[in-house]
Amino acid sequence: MHDYSRRRFLEESMLAATAALAVGGGSQLLAAEKKEQKRVSASPNEKLRVAIVGVNGRGQSHMSGFARPDCEVTYICDADEDVGQTRCEAMAKKQNGRMPKYVRDMRAIFDDKEVDIVSTATPNHWHALCSIWAIQAGKDVYVEKPVSHNVSEGRRIVEAARKYNKICQTGTQCRSMPGTIAAIEYVQSGKIGAVKVGRGLCYKTRKSIGPRGTYEIPSSVDYNLWAGPAPMSPLTRPKFHYDWHWQWECGNGDLGNQGIHQMDVARWGLGANSLCNAVYSYGGRFGYEDAGETANTQVVACDYGDKSLVFEVRGLTTDALKGAKVGVIFEGTDGYVVLTSYNDGAAFDPKGNLVAKFGASKDGKDSSHFGNFIDAVRSRKYTDLNADILEGHLSSALCHLGNISYRLGTLMSMGDAKDKLKDSVASETFSRFAQHLKDNDVSESTQLRFGQALTLDPQKEVFVGNSQADAMLTRDYRAPFVVPKAGQV
């Protein structure tokens, strides 16, 4: 176990104790203990020292988020040296010439006691281990969505944050958007009646990522550090960065990429504070053959007893549903609410007449989510967070559950799938799914993958009577990049 804070404290305490015995006193030992127990000041005049890990894509937003008078980014870490060095220069411009130090290996950051916060926007497969190591080293953490690459990893971050009393914010910034907050309050107030379905949408066109082959790793990348917990497999996609999202070893498809935002809002609005009772998924990668492995067209249905969370991914050209493409629809007995962006939405009566509006894009700022995190770091209360790590774990896990069902599925014809769902509330969703494929000239003879219907114990976060599915709740790790098991954080 890589418990950096305990290891360093024990080393310093032993040295201090030896010195104290030599002079007949314990003042140095007490000083060492006091230093270890130091807490972040509540004063905004004291700068918080921030390290950002992973800065090729979303990490640039983290750079802007922490470019605040009360913070200083002191480290930039990226396995791609060219990217990291470039971002150091960009960060210096954001903070009046103060240049962060570039490091390739995040472990160098964890050993620096002057770092207060680690903010991570690495590829998905690194999110959990980076967060856990940082927490063990005494840092507060801001971790991008999805917080994990598999279900077990998310729960391990929660365990670590609680054990070490650290603040850990999930990068689902919709939780801090005024318009979304108002819409969720409206849904939960009962103004659209009993909400039976929360429907997340990721209608986002994704093109082919190019043919599968064997490609060279960029010379600026330390591939051992980039791969970390994942296997160091040959590169089979033409584009090294970003396109890992569509391969299982490192990514989770659009369900866990864009979709996690809308999955989170849908779960939030439903008031679902655990994993679901059951899940199934169907879909496929349609329209082209490429190096991608994840579904580009997918439906996930999560059973919460008297209500359902349904998620739709469409990576081919498609029309909006009730005005939303990347958004959430709450379907109530007396109306519905549609969120069409991270911050904007509206409520309608059963006939489609506008009843209320929520938000305006001008007040939907990403910076407010980072600000909420900083406030909680000052207060030392994780309950002050808008998106505590527990919320991030639950929503990320729902994405993973859907992908597990999908990956364990079998190929079947569109007709057989339609028959399988014809007597259920899911038949309407399937009809639109099938029409979408037809509109994109996908042959009706094309088979889809219909996932296993999986039952869960939502409290234990395991499947019921399915060892094959349980095995997919975690993964095999490549030493020394091993995510701890339950109870070992």
C-alpha positions as CSV (number, residue, x, y, z in Angstrom):
1,M,0.0,0.0,0.0
2,H,1.4,3.4,-1.0
3,D,0.5,5.4,2.1
4,Y,2.8,8.3,1.5
5,S,1.7,10.5,4.4
6,R,2.1,7.7,7.0
7,R,5.4,6.6,5.6
8,R,6.9,10.1,5.7
9,F,5.5,10.9,9.1
10,L,6.9,7.7,10.6
11,E,10.3,8.5,9.2
12,E,10.3,12.0,10.6
13,S,8.9,11.0,13.9
14,M,11.6,8.4,14.4
15,L,14.3,11.0,13.7
16,A,12.6,13.5,16.0
17,A,12.2,10.9,18.8
18,T,15.9,10.0,18.6
19,A,16.8,13.7,18.8
20,A,14.4,14.3,21.7
21,L,15.9,11.4,23.7
22,A,19.4,12.7,23.2
23,V,18.5,16.1,24.7
24,G,16.1,14.7,27.4
25,G,13.0,16.3,26.0
26,G,10.1,15.6,23.6
27,S,9.6,19.0,22.0
28,Q,10.8,18.0,18.6
29,L,8.6,15.0,18.5
30,L,5.6,17.1,19.4
31,A,6.6,19.6,16.8
32,A,6.7,16.8,14.2
33,E,3.3,15.6,15.2
34,K,1.9,19.1,15.0
35,K,3.3,19.5,11.5
36,E,1.7,16.3,10.3
37,Q,-1.7,17.4,11.7
38,K,-1.5,20.9,10.1
39,R,-4.8,21.9,8.5
40,V,-5.5,24.2,5.7
41,S,-6.2,27.7,6.9
42,A,-9.7,29.1,6.4
43,S,-8.3,32.4,5.5
44,P,-8.6,33.2,1.7
45,N,-5.3,35.2,2.1
46,E,-3.4,31.9,2.5
47,K,-2.7,30.5,-1.0
48,L,-3.5,26.9,-1.6
49,R,-0.8,25.1,-3.6
50,V,-2.2,23.0,-6.4
51,A,-0.7,20.3,-8.6
52,I,-2.6,19.4,-11.8
53,V,-2.1,15.9,-13.2
54,G,-3.0,15.3,-16.8
55,V,-3.2,18.5,-18.9
56,N,-3.8,17.5,-22.5
57,G,-7.5,18.0,-22.6
58,R,-9.9,18.7,-19.7
59,G,-6.8,19.5,-17.6
60,Q,-6.6,22.9,-19.3
61,S,-10.0,23.7,-17.7
62,H,-8.4,22.8,-14.4
63,M,-5.7,25.3,-15.1
64,S,-8.2,28.0,-15.6
65,G,-10.3,26.8,-12.6
66,F,-7.3,27.2,-10.2
67,A,-6.0,30.5,-11.8
68,R,-7.4,32.3,-8.7
69,P,-6.0,34.8,-6.3
70,D,-6.2,32.3,-3.4
71,C,-4.4,29.4,-5.3
72,E,-1.1,28.8,-7.0
73,V,-0.5,26.0,-9.4
74,T,3.0,24.8,-8.4
75,Y,3.2,21.6,-10.4
76,I,2.1,20.4,-13.8
77,C,2.3,16.6,-14.4
78,D,1.8,14.8,-17.6
79,A,3.3,11.6,-19.1
80,D,3.7,13.5,-22.4
81,E,6.6,15.9,-21.8
82,D,5.8,18.1,-24.8
83,V,2.3,18.7,-23.5
84,G,3.4,19.2,-19.9
85,Q,6.1,21.7,-20.7
86,T,3.7,23.7,-23.0
87,R,1.1,23.8,-20.2
88,C,3.7,25.1,-17.7
89,E,4.3,28.1,-20.0
90,A,0.6,28.6,-20.4
91,M,0.0,28.4,-16.6
92,A,2.7,31.0,-16.0
93,K,0.8,33.5,-18.1
94,K,-2.3,32.8,-16.0
95,Q,-0.5,33.5,-12.7
96,N,1.6,36.6,-13.4
97,G,4.7,34.7,-14.5
98,R,4.9,32.2,-11.7
99,M,6.0,29.1,-13.5
100,P,4.9,25.7,-12.2
101,K,7.4,22.9,-12.0
102,Y,7.0,20.2,-14.6
103,V,7.2,16.5,-13.6
104,R,6.4,13.3,-15.5
105,D,5.8,11.1,-12.5
106,M,3.0,12.1,-10.2
107,R,4.6,10.4,-7.3
108,A,7.1,13.3,-7.1
109,I,4.1,15.5,-6.2
110,F,2.8,13.3,-3.5
111,D,6.2,13.4,-1.7
112,D,6.1,17.3,-1.6
113,K,4.4,18.3,1.7
114,E,3.9,21.8,0.5
115,V,1.2,20.6,-2.0
116,D,-2.3,21.1,-0.6
117,I,-4.4,19.9,-3.6
118,V,-4.1,17.4,-6.4
119,S,-6.4,18.0,-9.4
120,T,-6.5,15.1,-11.9
121,A,-7.7,15.0,-15.5
122,T,-5.8,12.0,-16.6
123,P,-7.3,9.3,-18.8
124,N,-10.0,7.4,-17.0
125,H,-7.9,4.4,-16.0
126,W,-5.7,6.6,-13.8
127,H,-8.4,8.6,-12.0
128,A,-8.8,6.3,-9.0
129,L,-5.2,5.5,-8.3
130,C,-4.0,9.1,-8.7
131,S,-6.8,10.2,-6.3
132,I,-6.1,7.5,-3.7
133,W,-2.3,8.0,-3.7
134,A,-2.9,11.8,-3.3
135,I,-5.3,11.3,-0.5
136,Q,-3.0,8.9,1.3
137,A,-0.3,11.6,0.9
138,G,-2.4,14.1,2.7
139,K,-3.8,16.1,-0.2
140,D,-7.3,17.1,-1.0
141,V,-8.5,16.0,-4.5
142,Y,-10.5,17.3,-7.4
143,V,-11.0,14.3,-9.8
144,E,-12.5,14.4,-13.3
145,K,-15.5,12.3,-14.3
146,P,-15.9,9.4,-14.5
147,V,-14.0,9.1,-11.1
148,S,-13.2,5.5,-11.9
149,H,-12.6,3.0,-14.6
150,N,-14.6,0.3,-12.9
151,V,-17.1,0.1,-10.0
152,S,-14.7,-1.1,-7.3
153,E,-12.3,1.8,-7.9
154,G,-14.9,4.4,-7.2
155,R,-15.8,2.9,-3.8
156,R,-12.1,2.7,-2.9
157,I,-11.7,6.5,-3.4
158,V,-14.7,7.1,-1.1
159,E,-13.1,4.8,1.5
160,A,-9.8,6.7,1.3
161,A,-11.4,10.2,1.5
162,R,-13.4,9.2,4.6
163,K,-10.5,7.4,6.2
164,Y,-8.0,10.3,5.8
165,N,-10.6,13.1,6.2
166,K,-9.9,14.6,2.9
167,I,-12.0,16.7,0.6
168,C,-12.7,15.1,-2.7
169,Q,-14.8,16.8,-5.4
170,T,-16.1,15.0,-8.5
171,G,-15.8,17.0,-11.8
172,T,-19.5,16.8,-12.6
173,Q,-19.9,20.6,-12.8
174,C,-23.6,20.5,-13.5
175,R,-24.0,20.1,-9.7
176,S,-22.9,23.7,-9.3
177,M,-24.9,25.2,-12.2
178,P,-27.7,27.5,-10.9
179,G,-30.1,26.5,-13.7
180,T,-29.6,22.8,-13.2
181,I,-30.0,23.2,-9.4
182,A,-33.3,25.0,-9.9
183,A,-34.6,22.4,-12.4
184,I,-33.8,19.6,-9.9
185,E,-35.6,21.4,-7.1
186,Y,-38.6,21.8,-9.4
187,V,-38.6,18.1,-10.3
188,Q,-38.3,17.0,-6.7
189,S,-41.0,19.5,-5.6
190,G,-43.7,17.3,-7.2
191,K,-44.7,20.0,-9.7
192,I,-44.6,17.5,-12.6
193,G,-46.2,14.8,-10.5
194,A,-44.7,11.4,-9.8
195,V,-41.5,11.1,-11.8
196,K,-41.3,7.6,-13.4
197,V,-38.4,8.0,-15.7
198,G,-35.2,10.1,-15.7
199,R,-33.8,9.9,-19.2
200,G,-30.2,10.9,-20.0
201,L,-29.2,11.7,-23.5
202,C,-25.8,11.8,-25.2
203,Y,-26.8,12.5,-28.9
204,K,-23.3,13.4,-29.9
205,T,-21.9,12.5,-33.4
206,R,-18.6,10.7,-33.2
207,K,-16.7,9.8,-36.4
208,S,-14.5,6.8,-37.0
209,I,-11.2,6.9,-35.2
210,G,-9.4,5.2,-38.0
211,P,-8.4,1.7,-38.9
212,R,-7.1,-0.8,-36.3
213,G,-3.4,-1.4,-36.7
214,T,0.0,-1.1,-35.0
215,Y,1.2,2.4,-34.4
216,E,4.1,4.1,-32.8
217,I,3.9,5.7,-29.3
218,P,4.8,9.4,-29.5
219,S,8.4,9.9,-28.5
220,S,7.5,12.6,-26.0
221,V,5.4,10.1,-24.0
222,D,6.6,7.9,-21.2
223,Y,4.3,5.0,-22.0
224,N,5.0,3.1,-18.8
225,L,3.7,6.1,-16.8
226,W,0.9,6.8,-19.2
227,A,-0.4,3.2,-19.0
228,G,0.0,2.9,-15.3
229,P,-2.7,0.5,-14.0
230,A,-3.5,-0.6,-17.5
231,P,-1.6,-3.1,-19.6
232,M,1.2,-1.7,-21.8
233,S,-0.5,-3.1,-24.9
234,P,0.6,-2.1,-28.4
235,L,-1.0,1.0,-29.7
236,T,-3.8,0.0,-32.1
237,R,-5.4,3.4,-32.8
238,P,-3.9,6.1,-35.1
239,K,-4.4,9.0,-32.6
240,F,-2.7,8.4,-29.3
241,H,-4.4,11.1,-27.2
242,Y,-8.2,11.3,-26.6
243,D,-9.2,8.3,-28.7
244,W,-8.4,6.0,-25.8
245,H,-12.0,6.8,-24.7
246,W,-13.2,4.3,-27.3
247,Q,-11.1,1.3,-26.2
248,W,-11.9,-0.7,-23.1
249,E,-8.4,-0.9,-21.5
250,C,-8.4,2.8,-20.7
251,G,-11.9,4.2,-21.6
252,N,-15.6,3.7,-21.0
253,G,-17.1,4.9,-24.3
254,D,-19.4,7.9,-24.5
255,L,-21.5,6.5,-21.7
256,G,-18.6,7.2,-19.3
257,N,-17.2,10.2,-21.2
258,Q,-19.9,12.7,-22.0
259,G,-22.7,10.6,-20.7
260,I,-21.6,10.5,-17.0
261,H,-22.7,14.2,-16.7
262,Q,-26.2,13.5,-17.8
263,M,-26.3,10.1,-15.9
264,D,-25.4,12.1,-12.8
265,V,-28.1,14.7,-13.3
266,A,-30.7,12.0,-14.0
267,R,-29.9,10.1,-10.8
268,W,-29.8,13.3,-8.8
269,G,-33.3,14.3,-10.0
270,L,-34.7,10.8,-9.3
271,G,-33.3,11.0,-5.7
272,A,-31.6,7.7,-6.2
273,N,-28.9,7.5,-3.6
274,S,-27.5,4.0,-4.3
275,L,-26.8,1.7,-7.2
276,C,-29.8,0.3,-9.0
277,N,-31.6,-3.0,-8.4
278,A,-31.1,-4.3,-11.9
279,V,-29.6,-3.2,-15.3
280,Y,-29.5,-4.2,-18.9
281,S,-28.1,-2.6,-22.0
282,Y,-28.1,-3.1,-25.8
283,G,-26.4,-1.4,-28.7
284,G,-23.3,-1.7,-30.9
285,R,-20.7,0.2,-32.9
286,F,-22.5,1.0,-36.1
287,G,-21.8,2.9,-39.3
288,Y,-18.1,2.1,-39.7
289,E,-15.4,-0.3,-38.7
290,D,-12.5,1.2,-36.9
291,A,-10.1,0.8,-34.0
292,G,-12.8,1.6,-31.5
293,E,-14.3,-1.1,-29.2
294,T,-17.0,0.7,-27.2
295,A,-20.6,1.2,-28.4
296,N,-21.4,4.3,-30.4
297,T,-25.1,3.6,-30.1
298,Q,-26.4,2.3,-26.8
299,V,-29.3,2.1,-24.4
300,V,-28.9,1.4,-20.7
301,A,-31.9,0.8,-18.4
302,C,-31.5,0.9,-14.6
303,D,-34.3,-0.4,-12.4
304,Y,-35.0,1.6,-9.2
305,G,-38.3,-0.2,-8.4
306,D,-41.1,2.4,-9.0
307,K,-38.9,4.4,-11.3
308,S,-36.3,3.9,-14.0
309,L,-33.2,5.7,-15.2
310,V,-32.8,5.2,-18.9
311,F,-29.7,6.4,-20.8
312,E,-29.4,6.8,-24.6
313,V,-26.1,7.1,-26.5
314,R,-26.2,8.0,-30.2
315,G,-22.9,8.6,-32.0
316,L,-24.5,8.9,-35.5
317,T,-26.4,11.8,-36.8
318,T,-29.7,12.2,-35.0
319,D,-32.5,14.7,-34.2
320,A,-33.1,16.1,-30.8
321,L,-35.6,14.5,-28.4
322,K,-38.0,17.2,-26.9
323,G,-35.4,19.8,-27.7
324,A,-32.4,18.0,-26.1
325,K,-29.4,16.3,-27.6
326,V,-27.0,16.3,-24.7
327,G,-29.3,16.7,-21.8
328,V,-31.8,15.1,-19.4
329,I,-35.6,14.6,-19.5
330,F,-37.6,13.9,-16.4
331,E,-41.0,12.3,-17.3
332,G,-43.7,12.9,-14.7
333,T,-47.4,12.0,-14.5
334,D,-48.3,15.8,-14.7
335,G,-45.7,17.1,-17.1
336,Y,-42.0,16.9,-17.9
337,V,-38.8,18.8,-17.5
338,V,-36.1,19.1,-20.2
339,L,-32.5,20.1,-19.5
340,T,-30.9,21.0,-22.9
341,S,-27.5,22.0,-21.6
342,Y,-25.4,21.9,-18.5
343,N,-27.3,24.9,-17.1
344,D,-30.5,25.5,-19.2
345,G,-33.9,23.9,-19.1
346,A,-37.6,24.2,-19.0
347,A,-40.8,22.6,-17.6
348,F,-43.8,21.7,-19.7
349,D,-47.3,20.5,-19.0
350,P,-48.5,17.1,-20.4
351,K,-49.6,18.9,-23.7
352,G,-46.2,20.4,-24.2
353,N,-47.0,23.9,-23.1
354,L,-44.2,25.8,-21.5
355,V,-44.6,26.3,-17.7
356,A,-41.2,27.4,-16.4
357,K,-37.7,28.1,-17.5
358,F,-34.4,27.4,-15.7
359,G,-31.1,29.1,-16.0
360,A,-29.4,31.2,-18.6
361,S,-26.2,30.2,-20.2
362,K,-24.5,33.4,-18.9
363,D,-24.6,32.1,-15.3
364,G,-23.5,28.5,-16.1
365,K,-19.8,28.9,-15.2
366,D,-17.4,26.0,-14.8
367,S,-15.5,28.2,-12.3
368,S,-18.3,27.9,-9.7
369,H,-17.6,24.2,-9.3
370,F,-13.9,24.8,-8.6
371,G,-15.0,27.6,-6.2
372,N,-17.2,25.3,-4.3
373,F,-14.3,22.8,-4.0
374,I,-12.0,25.6,-2.6
375,D,-14.7,26.6,-0.1
376,A,-14.9,23.0,1.2
377,V,-11.2,22.7,1.4
378,R,-11.2,25.8,3.6
379,S,-14.1,24.6,5.8
380,R,-12.9,21.0,6.0
381,K,-16.5,19.8,5.6
382,Y,-17.1,17.3,2.7
383,T,-20.8,18.0,3.2
384,D,-20.1,21.5,1.7
385,L,-19.3,19.9,-1.7
386,N,-21.8,20.0,-4.5
387,A,-20.3,16.8,-5.9
388,D,-18.7,14.8,-3.2
389,I,-16.8,11.7,-4.3
390,L,-19.7,9.5,-3.2
391,E,-22.0,11.1,-5.7
392,G,-19.3,10.7,-8.4
393,H,-18.8,7.1,-7.5
394,L,-22.5,6.2,-7.7
395,S,-23.0,7.9,-11.1
396,S,-19.8,6.6,-12.6
397,A,-20.7,3.1,-11.3
398,L,-24.1,3.2,-13.2
399,C,-22.2,3.8,-16.4
400,H,-19.9,0.9,-15.6
401,L,-22.8,-1.4,-14.9
402,G,-24.4,-0.6,-18.2
403,N,-21.2,-1.4,-20.0
404,I,-20.8,-4.7,-18.1
405,S,-24.3,-5.8,-19.2
406,Y,-23.4,-4.8,-22.8
407,R,-20.1,-6.6,-22.9
408,L,-21.6,-9.8,-21.5
409,G,-24.4,-9.7,-24.1
410,T,-24.9,-11.8,-27.2
411,L,-25.5,-10.7,-30.8
412,M,-29.0,-10.9,-32.1
413,S,-31.1,-9.5,-34.9
414,M,-33.0,-6.2,-34.6
415,G,-36.3,-8.2,-34.9
416,D,-35.4,-10.5,-32.1
417,A,-34.5,-7.6,-29.9
418,K,-37.7,-5.8,-30.7
419,D,-39.7,-9.0,-29.7
420,K,-37.7,-9.2,-26.5
421,L,-38.9,-5.7,-25.5
422,K,-42.3,-5.4,-27.1
423,D,-44.3,-5.8,-23.9
424,S,-42.2,-3.6,-21.8
425,V,-42.1,0.2,-21.1
426,A,-38.8,0.1,-23.1
427,S,-40.4,-0.6,-26.4
428,E,-40.8,3.1,-27.3
429,T,-37.1,3.7,-26.6
430,F,-36.2,0.7,-28.8
431,S,-38.4,1.9,-31.6
432,R,-36.5,5.3,-31.7
433,F,-33.2,3.4,-31.4
434,A,-34.1,1.3,-34.5
435,Q,-35.3,4.3,-36.4
436,H,-32.1,6.2,-35.7
437,L,-30.1,3.3,-37.2
438,K,-32.4,3.2,-40.3
439,D,-32.0,7.0,-40.7
440,N,-28.2,6.5,-40.8
441,D,-28.5,3.7,-43.5
442,V,-27.5,0.9,-41.1
443,S,-28.9,-2.2,-42.6
444,E,-31.8,-3.8,-40.9
445,S,-30.0,-7.1,-41.1
446,T,-27.2,-5.7,-38.9
447,Q,-27.0,-7.4,-35.5
448,L,-26.9,-5.6,-32.2
449,R,-25.4,-6.7,-28.9
450,F,-28.1,-7.4,-26.4
451,G,-26.7,-7.4,-22.9
452,Q,-27.4,-9.7,-20.0
453,A,-30.1,-8.6,-17.6
454,L,-28.2,-8.3,-14.3
455,T,-29.6,-8.1,-10.8
456,L,-27.6,-6.3,-8.1
457,D,-27.3,-6.0,-4.4
458,P,-27.1,-2.1,-4.4
459,Q,-25.8,-1.9,-0.8
460,K,-23.0,-4.4,-1.2
461,E,-22.4,-3.2,-4.8
462,V,-22.1,-6.7,-6.2
463,F,-24.2,-8.7,-8.7
464,V,-26.6,-11.4,-7.5
465,G,-25.5,-14.9,-8.5
466,N,-23.3,-13.9,-11.4
467,S,-19.6,-14.4,-10.8
468,Q,-18.7,-13.5,-14.4
469,A,-20.3,-10.1,-14.0
470,D,-18.7,-9.7,-10.5
471,A,-15.3,-10.2,-12.0
472,M,-15.8,-7.1,-14.2
473,L,-16.4,-4.9,-11.2
474,T,-12.6,-4.6,-11.0
475,R,-9.6,-5.4,-13.2
476,D,-6.2,-6.9,-13.1
477,Y,-3.6,-4.2,-12.3
478,R,0.0,-3.9,-13.5
479,A,2.4,-3.5,-10.5
480,P,3.3,-1.2,-9.0
481,F,0.2,0.7,-10.2
482,V,-2.3,-1.3,-8.1
483,V,-5.6,0.1,-6.8
484,P,-6.0,-1.2,-3.2
485,K,-8.7,-3.7,-2.4
486,A,-11.6,-3.1,0.0
487,G,-10.4,-2.2,3.5
488,Q,-6.8,-1.7,2.4
489,V,-6.8,1.9,1.5
